[in-house]
């Protein structure tokens, strides 16, 4: 039973997230004047997260390559790219 639930969540996690955010969004729009700014921002973050996941589904990757190209760094090994990007972000002023 637990294995089934884990597989179900792995397969349908995006769909579950979309349904939860849709319910939250409808509720928030119906009670817009009575909810706090933090709740509005959490809802906005959820909507943006859904849009980002949909974008990643249809156009995967690209972030590391974009940042490395912008910083004019060429790396041959793909495994090194995330580590280098993290180090560059940490070394930034």
C-alpha positions, 0 to 999 in steps of 0.5 A, a space after each residue: 500500500 505504501 509503495 502504491 502511494 509513493 508511486 502515485 505521488 511520484 507520478 501525479 505530484 504536479 497534478 495534485 499541486 495544481 489542484 491544491 493551488 487552484 482551490 487556494 486561488 479560488 478561495 483567496 479571490 473570494 475572500 480577497 479583502 479579508 486575507 493578509 498580504 503574506 497569504 496573497 504572496 504565498 498564493 502568488 508563489 504557488 501560481 508562479 511555481 506551477 508556471 515554472 514547472 509547466 515551463 520546465 516540462 516543455 522546455 527543460 534545462 537551460 539555466 546552468 548553460 545560460 549562466 555559464 555562457 553569461 559568465 563566459 565559462 566553458 566546461 566540458 564535464 556536465 557534473 562540474 557545472 552545478 558546482 561551479 555555478 554554486 561557487 560563482 553565486 557564493 563568491 559574488 559580492 
